[in-house]
Amino acid sequence: MLACPVVMRLLLLGAAVGVAAYVFRKPLHLPVDDDALITKVRLKLDELMEHPGSVNIEVHQGRVILTGPAGQPEVRQVVRALRALPGVRRVECRLKAHAAA
């Protein structure tokens, strides 16, 4: 009979944690200003690329368009990282991949 109160406490604790997680969650799709998003994208490119200045960035309502040259190994990593940025709804990668020097 001792197991019943312990199980009930664990269930209540789990429910409380679930409610707290729901109440304090971060909104997933907050709109981000296009100019602010360009800055975030540029900073991320600076982290990930050898020559980030050669990449042109356009942003229209959360849609990021990348053009210019990029190293072959960098392209996939850049697209994956940009898709994870808050405010990015879509990434159009028009980068011209070339072999790394």
C-alpha positions in Angstrom: 0.0 0.0 0.0 3.0 2.3 0.4 3.6 2.3 -3.4 0.3 4.0 -4.2 1.2 7.4 -2.5 4.6 7.4 -4.1 3.2 6.8 -7.6 0.6 9.5 -7.1 3.2 12.0 -6.1 5.3 11.1 -9.1 2.3 11.6 -11.4 1.4 14.9 -9.8 5.0 16.0 -10.1 5.1 15.0 -13.8 1.8 17.0 -14.4 3.2 20.0 -12.7 6.4 19.9 -14.7 4.4 19.6 -17.9 2.2 22.6 -17.1 5.2 24.7 -16.2 6.9 23.8 -19.4 3.8 24.7 -21.4 3.3 28.0 -19.5 6.9 29.2 -19.8 7.7 27.9 -23.3 9.2 30.2 -25.9 6.9 31.2 -28.8 8.2 29.4 -32.0 7.3 31.8 -34.7 7.8 35.4 -33.5 8.2 37.7 -36.5 11.7 39.2 -36.8 12.4 42.4 -38.7 14.1 41.8 -42.0 17.0 44.1 -41.2 17.6 42.4 -37.8 17.4 39.0 -39.6 20.1 40.1 -42.1 22.3 41.0 -39.2 21.8 37.6 -37.5 22.4 35.8 -40.8 25.6 37.8 -41.4 26.9 36.9 -37.9 26.2 33.2 -38.5 28.0 33.3 -41.8 31.0 35.0 -40.1 31.1 32.0 -37.7 30.8 29.3 -40.3 32.5 30.4 -43.5 36.0 31.2 -44.5 35.0 34.1 -46.8 31.6 35.2 -45.6 31.9 38.7 -47.2 31.5 37.1 -50.7 27.9 36.0 -49.9 25.0 38.3 -50.7 22.0 38.1 -48.4 18.4 39.1 -49.1 15.6 38.7 -46.6 11.9 39.1 -47.4 9.4 38.3 -44.6 11.6 35.6 -43.1 12.7 34.1 -46.4 16.5 34.2 -46.7 18.1 34.1 -50.1 21.9 33.5 -50.4 23.8 34.2 -53.5 27.5 34.2 -54.4 30.5 31.8 -54.1 31.0 29.4 -51.3 33.2 26.4 -50.5 31.6 23.0 -51.2 31.9 21.8 -47.6 30.4 25.0 -46.2 27.1 25.1 -48.1 25.2 22.3 -46.3 26.4 23.4 -42.9 25.4 27.1 -43.6 21.9 26.1 -44.8 21.3 23.9 -41.8 22.5 26.6 -39.3 20.4 29.3 -41.0 17.2 27.2 -40.9 17.7 27.0 -37.1 17.8 30.7 -36.6 14.7 32.3 -35.0 12.7 34.2 -37.5 13.9 32.3 -40.6 11.0 30.7 -42.3 12.8 29.5 -45.4 16.3 29.4 -46.9 16.9 29.6 -50.6 20.5 28.6 -51.3 21.7 29.9 -54.6 25.3 29.7 -53.6 27.8 28.5 -56.3 29.8 25.8 -54.6 33.4 25.4 -55.5 36.1 23.1 -54.2 37.9 24.3 -51.1 41.3 25.6 -51.7 
